[in-house]
Amino acid sequence: MNPVAAKVIKWLALLVVICLAFTCYAMGNASGAIALVILGFVFEGAFWLFGHKLFSRKKSDSSQSQTS
């Protein structure tokens, strides 16, 4: 797969996860459903973990290219 296409797919997946988190938070707060709020927490956690993984790869790749 093209490296640019792979990066675009990762960013789109990250965007989808944060949108799901916001949607679950909004629906859970409006309806009083605790399960939706908890699901929002799960999606937000996935967003931060996935986003951190995406950013940490970027930094490690650039630091290796500078030392070579």
C-alpha positions in Angstrom: 0.0 0.0 0.0 1.2 3.5 -0.7 2.6 5.1 2.4 0.6 8.3 1.9 -2.6 6.3 1.5 -1.9 4.4 4.7 -1.3 7.6 6.6 -4.6 9.1 5.2 -6.5 5.9 6.2 -5.0 6.1 9.8 -6.0 9.8 10.1 -9.5 9.1 8.8 -9.9 6.2 11.3 -8.8 8.5 14.1 -11.4 11.1 13.0 -14.1 8.5 13.0 -13.2 7.3 16.5 -13.3 10.8 18.0 -16.6 11.5 16.2 -18.1 8.3 17.7 -16.9 9.4 21.1 -18.6 12.8 20.8 -21.8 11.3 19.4 -22.0 8.8 22.3 -21.3 11.6 24.9 -24.0 13.8 23.3 -26.6 11.0 23.1 -25.8 9.7 26.6 -26.1 13.1 28.2 -29.4 13.9 26.3 -31.1 10.6 27.1 -29.5 9.9 30.5 -28.1 6.6 29.3 -25.0 5.8 31.3 -24.0 3.0 28.8 -23.6 5.6 26.0 -21.4 7.8 28.2 -19.3 4.8 29.1 -19.0 3.9 25.4 -17.9 7.5 24.8 -15.1 7.0 27.3 -14.1 3.9 25.6 -14.0 5.6 22.2 -12.1 8.5 23.6 -9.5 6.2 25.1 -9.1 4.5 21.8 -8.6 7.9 20.2 -5.8 8.9 22.6 -4.1 5.5 22.4 -4.3 5.3 18.6 -3.4 9.0 18.2 -0.3 8.6 20.5 0.8 5.5 18.5 0.5 7.5 15.2 2.5 10.5 16.6 5.2 8.4 18.3 5.9 6.5 15.0 6.3 9.8 13.2 8.8 11.2 15.7 10.9 8.0 15.8 11.1 7.8 12.0 12.3 11.4 11.8 14.9 10.9 14.6 16.3 7.8 12.8 16.7 9.7 9.5 18.6 12.5 11.2 21.1 10.2 12.8 21.8 8.2 9.6 
